[in-house]
Amino acid sequence: MIGLLILIAPCSVLIHECGHALTAWIHKAEYIYLHLGIGPKVWNVHTEHFQFQINLLFLVGAMALYERKEAFSKAEQAIISLAGPLANGLAAGGGLVLYQWLPLPIVAMFIAFNGWLCVMNLIPYRVGSKRSDGYITLQSIIGQQRSP
Protein backbone atom coordinates (compact mmCIF):
# COMPACT_ATOMS: atom_id res chain seq x y z
CA MET A 1 0.00 0.00 0.00
CA ILE A 2 2.87 2.39 0.72
CA GLY A 3 4.17 1.83 -2.83
CA LEU A 4 0.75 2.74 -4.18
CA LEU A 5 0.62 5.98 -2.22
CA ILE A 6 4.17 7.19 -2.60
CA LEU A 7 5.06 6.06 -6.10
CA ILE A 8 2.17 4.76 -8.16
CA ALA A 9 -0.55 7.33 -7.36
CA PRO A 10 1.47 10.48 -8.11
CA CYS A 11 3.09 8.92 -11.21
CA SER A 12 -0.31 7.78 -12.52
CA VAL A 13 -1.92 11.16 -11.88
CA LEU A 14 1.04 12.81 -13.61
CA ILE A 15 0.61 10.46 -16.59
CA HIS A 16 -3.04 11.52 -16.71
CA GLU A 17 -2.27 15.24 -16.62
CA CYS A 18 0.53 14.84 -19.18
CA GLY A 19 -2.05 13.27 -21.50
CA HIS A 20 -4.09 16.47 -21.27
CA ALA A 21 -1.03 18.71 -21.59
CA LEU A 22 0.46 16.90 -24.59
CA THR A 23 -2.84 16.94 -26.42
CA ALA A 24 -3.33 20.64 -25.63
CA TRP A 25 0.17 21.28 -27.01
CA ILE A 26 -0.71 19.33 -30.19
CA HIS A 27 -3.74 21.61 -30.49
CA LYS A 28 -1.48 24.67 -30.32
CA ALA A 29 -1.81 25.68 -26.67
CA GLU A 30 0.42 28.69 -26.12
CA TYR A 31 1.01 28.06 -22.42
CA ILE A 32 0.84 24.82 -20.42
CA TYR A 33 0.97 24.58 -16.64
CA LEU A 34 1.37 21.18 -14.93
CA HIS A 35 0.94 21.16 -11.19
CA LEU A 36 1.40 18.16 -8.87
CA GLY A 37 0.24 18.43 -5.26
CA ILE A 38 -0.56 21.23 -2.84
CA GLY A 39 1.34 23.21 -0.22
CA PRO A 40 4.74 24.86 -0.45
CA LYS A 41 6.59 24.61 -3.75
CA VAL A 42 9.35 21.99 -3.74
CA TRP A 43 10.48 22.05 -7.36
CA ASN A 44 9.63 24.22 -10.34
CA VAL A 45 10.66 24.36 -14.00
CA HIS A 46 9.48 27.37 -15.95
CA THR A 47 9.96 28.44 -19.56
CA GLU A 48 8.16 30.95 -21.74
CA HIS A 49 5.46 28.42 -22.71
CA PHE A 50 5.57 25.76 -19.99
CA GLN A 51 5.63 25.42 -16.22
CA PHE A 52 5.89 22.23 -14.17
CA GLN A 53 5.64 22.48 -10.41
CA ILE A 54 5.77 19.88 -7.63
CA ASN A 55 4.50 20.86 -4.19
CA LEU A 56 5.28 19.31 -0.82
CA LEU A 57 2.04 17.33 -0.55
CA PHE A 58 2.48 15.72 -3.97
CA LEU A 59 0.06 12.91 -3.11
CA VAL A 60 -2.87 15.35 -3.10
CA GLY A 61 -4.17 16.30 -6.52
CA ALA A 62 -2.79 17.49 -9.80
CA MET A 63 -3.92 19.63 -12.68
CA ALA A 64 -3.02 20.67 -16.18
CA LEU A 65 -3.98 24.12 -17.37
CA TYR A 66 -3.53 25.25 -20.94
CA GLU A 67 -4.22 28.49 -22.75
CA ARG A 68 -4.20 30.02 -26.17
CA LYS A 69 -5.53 33.29 -27.54
CA GLU A 70 -8.18 31.61 -29.67
CA ALA A 71 -10.60 29.54 -27.59
CA PHE A 72 -10.45 25.77 -28.00
CA SER A 73 -13.35 24.42 -30.06
CA LYS A 74 -15.83 22.01 -28.47
CA ALA A 75 -14.21 19.15 -30.41
CA GLU A 76 -10.74 20.16 -29.17
CA GLN A 77 -12.06 20.40 -25.60
CA ALA A 78 -13.49 16.88 -25.89
CA ILE A 79 -10.26 15.48 -27.35
CA ILE A 80 -8.10 17.14 -24.69
CA SER A 81 -10.43 15.88 -21.95
CA LEU A 82 -10.35 12.31 -23.25
CA ALA A 83 -6.55 12.35 -23.53
CA GLY A 84 -6.04 12.08 -19.75
CA PRO A 85 -8.02 8.84 -19.32
CA LEU A 86 -6.55 7.52 -22.58
CA ALA A 87 -3.04 8.10 -21.20
CA ASN A 88 -3.96 6.05 -18.11
CA GLY A 89 -5.43 3.32 -20.32
CA LEU A 90 -2.21 3.19 -22.34
CA ALA A 91 -0.16 3.11 -19.14
CA ALA A 92 -2.26 0.20 -17.84
CA GLY A 93 -1.74 -1.60 -21.16
CA GLY A 94 2.00 -0.98 -20.98
CA GLY A 95 1.93 -2.29 -17.43
CA LEU A 96 0.25 -5.49 -18.64
CA VAL A 97 3.07 -6.02 -21.12
CA LEU A 98 5.66 -5.35 -18.41
CA TYR A 99 3.89 -7.74 -16.03
CA GLN A 100 4.55 -10.61 -18.45
CA TRP A 101 8.29 -10.24 -17.79
CA LEU A 102 8.18 -8.72 -14.33
CA PRO A 103 5.20 -10.15 -12.37
CA LEU A 104 5.66 -8.02 -9.27
CA PRO A 105 2.84 -6.77 -7.01
CA ILE A 106 3.83 -3.13 -7.60
CA VAL A 107 3.40 -3.62 -11.36
CA ALA A 108 -0.03 -5.17 -10.75
CA MET A 109 -0.95 -2.17 -8.55
CA PHE A 110 0.24 0.19 -11.32
CA ILE A 111 -2.00 -1.60 -13.82
CA ALA A 112 -5.00 -1.57 -11.48
CA PHE A 113 -4.62 2.07 -10.44
CA ASN A 114 -4.19 3.33 -14.01
CA GLY A 115 -7.13 1.22 -15.17
CA TRP A 116 -9.22 2.64 -12.33
CA LEU A 117 -8.20 6.23 -13.19
CA CYS A 118 -9.07 5.61 -16.83
CA VAL A 119 -12.55 4.24 -16.11
CA MET A 120 -13.46 6.64 -13.28
CA ASN A 121 -12.49 9.68 -15.33
CA LEU A 122 -14.57 8.55 -18.31
CA ILE A 123 -17.75 8.41 -16.20
CA PRO A 124 -19.60 11.73 -16.53
CA TYR A 125 -20.07 13.26 -13.06
CA ARG A 126 -19.79 16.58 -11.32
CA VAL A 127 -19.13 17.28 -7.64
CA GLY A 128 -19.50 20.98 -6.90
CA SER A 129 -17.31 22.81 -9.38
CA LYS A 130 -15.21 19.69 -10.14
CA ARG A 131 -16.12 17.91 -13.38
CA SER A 132 -14.84 14.57 -14.61
CA ASP A 133 -13.24 14.29 -18.03
CA GLY A 134 -16.27 12.28 -19.11
CA TYR A 135 -18.55 15.13 -18.00
CA ILE A 136 -16.49 17.72 -19.90
CA THR A 137 -16.50 15.51 -23.00
CA LEU A 138 -20.26 14.96 -22.79
CA GLN A 139 -20.82 18.71 -22.38
CA SER A 140 -18.66 19.34 -25.45
CA ILE A 141 -20.53 16.75 -27.54
CA ILE A 142 -23.96 17.98 -26.47
CA GLY A 143 -22.85 21.58 -27.10
CA GLN A 144 -21.78 20.63 -30.64
CA GLN A 145 -25.12 18.98 -31.41
CA ARG A 146 -27.05 22.06 -30.27
CA SER A 147 -24.97 24.44 -32.40
CA PRO A 148 -26.06 25.11 -36.01
C-alpha positions as a Markdown table, in Angstrom:
| # | Residue | x | y | z |
|---|---|---|---|---|
| 1 | Met | 0.0 | 0.0 | 0.0 |
| 2 | Ile | 2.9 | 2.4 | 0.7 |
| 3 | Gly | 4.2 | 1.8 | -2.8 |
| 4 | Leu | 0.7 | 2.7 | -4.2 |
| 5 | Leu | 0.6 | 6.0 | -2.2 |
| 6 | Ile | 4.2 | 7.2 | -2.6 |
| 7 | Leu | 5.1 | 6.1 | -6.1 |
| 8 | Ile | 2.2 | 4.8 | -8.2 |
| 9 | Ala | -0.5 | 7.3 | -7.4 |
| 10 | Pro | 1.5 | 10.5 | -8.1 |
| 11 | Cys | 3.1 | 8.9 | -11.2 |
| 12 | Ser | -0.3 | 7.8 | -12.5 |
| 13 | Val | -1.9 | 11.2 | -11.9 |
| 14 | Leu | 1.0 | 12.8 | -13.6 |
| 15 | Ile | 0.6 | 10.5 | -16.6 |
| 16 | His | -3.0 | 11.5 | -16.7 |
| 17 | Glu | -2.3 | 15.2 | -16.6 |
| 18 | Cys | 0.5 | 14.8 | -19.2 |
| 19 | Gly | -2.0 | 13.3 | -21.5 |
| 20 | His | -4.1 | 16.5 | -21.3 |
| 21 | Ala | -1.0 | 18.7 | -21.6 |
| 22 | Leu | 0.5 | 16.9 | -24.6 |
| 23 | Thr | -2.8 | 16.9 | -26.4 |
| 24 | Ala | -3.3 | 20.6 | -25.6 |
| 25 | Trp | 0.2 | 21.3 | -27.0 |
| 26 | Ile | -0.7 | 19.3 | -30.2 |
| 27 | His | -3.7 | 21.6 | -30.5 |
| 28 | Lys | -1.5 | 24.7 | -30.3 |
| 29 | Ala | -1.8 | 25.7 | -26.7 |
| 30 | Glu | 0.4 | 28.7 | -26.1 |
| 31 | Tyr | 1.0 | 28.1 | -22.4 |
| 32 | Ile | 0.8 | 24.8 | -20.4 |
| 33 | Tyr | 1.0 | 24.6 | -16.6 |
| 34 | Leu | 1.4 | 21.2 | -14.9 |
| 35 | His | 0.9 | 21.2 | -11.2 |
| 36 | Leu | 1.4 | 18.2 | -8.9 |
| 37 | Gly | 0.2 | 18.4 | -5.3 |
| 38 | Ile | -0.6 | 21.2 | -2.8 |
| 39 | Gly | 1.3 | 23.2 | -0.2 |
| 40 | Pro | 4.7 | 24.9 | -0.5 |
| 41 | Lys | 6.6 | 24.6 | -3.7 |
| 42 | Val | 9.3 | 22.0 | -3.7 |
| 43 | Trp | 10.5 | 22.0 | -7.4 |
| 44 | Asn | 9.6 | 24.2 | -10.3 |
| 45 | Val | 10.7 | 24.4 | -14.0 |
| 46 | His | 9.5 | 27.4 | -15.9 |
| 47 | Thr | 10.0 | 28.4 | -19.6 |
| 48 | Glu | 8.2 | 30.9 | -21.7 |
| 49 | His | 5.5 | 28.4 | -22.7 |
| 50 | Phe | 5.6 | 25.8 | -20.0 |
| 51 | Gln | 5.6 | 25.4 | -16.2 |
| 52 | Phe | 5.9 | 22.2 | -14.2 |
| 53 | Gln | 5.6 | 22.5 | -10.4 |
| 54 | Ile | 5.8 | 19.9 | -7.6 |
| 55 | Asn | 4.5 | 20.9 | -4.2 |
| 56 | Leu | 5.3 | 19.3 | -0.8 |
| 57 | Leu | 2.0 | 17.3 | -0.6 |
| 58 | Phe | 2.5 | 15.7 | -4.0 |
| 59 | Leu | 0.1 | 12.9 | -3.1 |
| 60 | Val | -2.9 | 15.3 | -3.1 |
| 61 | Gly | -4.2 | 16.3 | -6.5 |
| 62 | Ala | -2.8 | 17.5 | -9.8 |
| 63 | Met | -3.9 | 19.6 | -12.7 |
| 64 | Ala | -3.0 | 20.7 | -16.2 |
| 65 | Leu | -4.0 | 24.1 | -17.4 |
| 66 | Tyr | -3.5 | 25.3 | -20.9 |
| 67 | Glu | -4.2 | 28.5 | -22.8 |
| 68 | Arg | -4.2 | 30.0 | -26.2 |
| 69 | Lys | -5.5 | 33.3 | -27.5 |
| 70 | Glu | -8.2 | 31.6 | -29.7 |
| 71 | Ala | -10.6 | 29.5 | -27.6 |
| 72 | Phe | -10.5 | 25.8 | -28.0 |
| 73 | Ser | -13.3 | 24.4 | -30.1 |
| 74 | Lys | -15.8 | 22.0 | -28.5 |
| 75 | Ala | -14.2 | 19.2 | -30.4 |
| 76 | Glu | -10.7 | 20.2 | -29.2 |
| 77 | Gln | -12.1 | 20.4 | -25.6 |
| 78 | Ala | -13.5 | 16.9 | -25.9 |
| 79 | Ile | -10.3 | 15.5 | -27.3 |
| 80 | Ile | -8.1 | 17.1 | -24.7 |
| 81 | Ser | -10.4 | 15.9 | -21.9 |
| 82 | Leu | -10.4 | 12.3 | -23.3 |
| 83 | Ala | -6.5 | 12.3 | -23.5 |
| 84 | Gly | -6.0 | 12.1 | -19.7 |
| 85 | Pro | -8.0 | 8.8 | -19.3 |
| 86 | Leu | -6.5 | 7.5 | -22.6 |
| 87 | Ala | -3.0 | 8.1 | -21.2 |
| 88 | Asn | -4.0 | 6.1 | -18.1 |
| 89 | Gly | -5.4 | 3.3 | -20.3 |
| 90 | Leu | -2.2 | 3.2 | -22.3 |
| 91 | Ala | -0.2 | 3.1 | -19.1 |
| 92 | Ala | -2.3 | 0.2 | -17.8 |
| 93 | Gly | -1.7 | -1.6 | -21.2 |
| 94 | Gly | 2.0 | -1.0 | -21.0 |
| 95 | Gly | 1.9 | -2.3 | -17.4 |
| 96 | Leu | 0.3 | -5.5 | -18.6 |
| 97 | Val | 3.1 | -6.0 | -21.1 |
| 98 | Leu | 5.7 | -5.3 | -18.4 |
| 99 | Tyr | 3.9 | -7.7 | -16.0 |
| 100 | Gln | 4.5 | -10.6 | -18.5 |
| 101 | Trp | 8.3 | -10.2 | -17.8 |
| 102 | Leu | 8.2 | -8.7 | -14.3 |
| 103 | Pro | 5.2 | -10.1 | -12.4 |
| 104 | Leu | 5.7 | -8.0 | -9.3 |
| 105 | Pro | 2.8 | -6.8 | -7.0 |
| 106 | Ile | 3.8 | -3.1 | -7.6 |
| 107 | Val | 3.4 | -3.6 | -11.4 |
| 108 | Ala | 0.0 | -5.2 | -10.7 |
| 109 | Met | -1.0 | -2.2 | -8.6 |
| 110 | Phe | 0.2 | 0.2 | -11.3 |
| 111 | Ile | -2.0 | -1.6 | -13.8 |
| 112 | Ala | -5.0 | -1.6 | -11.5 |
| 113 | Phe | -4.6 | 2.1 | -10.4 |
| 114 | Asn | -4.2 | 3.3 | -14.0 |
| 115 | Gly | -7.1 | 1.2 | -15.2 |
| 116 | Trp | -9.2 | 2.6 | -12.3 |
| 117 | Leu | -8.2 | 6.2 | -13.2 |
| 118 | Cys | -9.1 | 5.6 | -16.8 |
| 119 | Val | -12.6 | 4.2 | -16.1 |
| 120 | Met | -13.5 | 6.6 | -13.3 |
| 121 | Asn | -12.5 | 9.7 | -15.3 |
| 122 | Leu | -14.6 | 8.5 | -18.3 |
| 123 | Ile | -17.8 | 8.4 | -16.2 |
| 124 | Pro | -19.6 | 11.7 | -16.5 |
| 125 | Tyr | -20.1 | 13.3 | -13.1 |
| 126 | Arg | -19.8 | 16.6 | -11.3 |
| 127 | Val | -19.1 | 17.3 | -7.6 |
| 128 | Gly | -19.5 | 21.0 | -6.9 |
| 129 | Ser | -17.3 | 22.8 | -9.4 |
| 130 | Lys | -15.2 | 19.7 | -10.1 |
| 131 | Arg | -16.1 | 17.9 | -13.4 |
| 132 | Ser | -14.8 | 14.6 | -14.6 |
| 133 | Asp | -13.2 | 14.3 | -18.0 |
| 134 | Gly | -16.3 | 12.3 | -19.1 |
| 135 | Tyr | -18.6 | 15.1 | -18.0 |
| 136 | Ile | -16.5 | 17.7 | -19.9 |
| 137 | Thr | -16.5 | 15.5 | -23.0 |
| 138 | Leu | -20.3 | 15.0 | -22.8 |
| 139 | Gln | -20.8 | 18.7 | -22.4 |
| 140 | Ser | -18.7 | 19.3 | -25.4 |
| 141 | Ile | -20.5 | 16.8 | -27.5 |
| 142 | Ile | -24.0 | 18.0 | -26.5 |
| 143 | Gly | -22.8 | 21.6 | -27.1 |
| 144 | Gln | -21.8 | 20.6 | -30.6 |
| 145 | Gln | -25.1 | 19.0 | -31.4 |
| 146 | Arg | -27.1 | 22.1 | -30.3 |
| 147 | Ser | -25.0 | 24.4 | -32.4 |
| 148 | Pro | -26.1 | 25.1 | -36.0 |
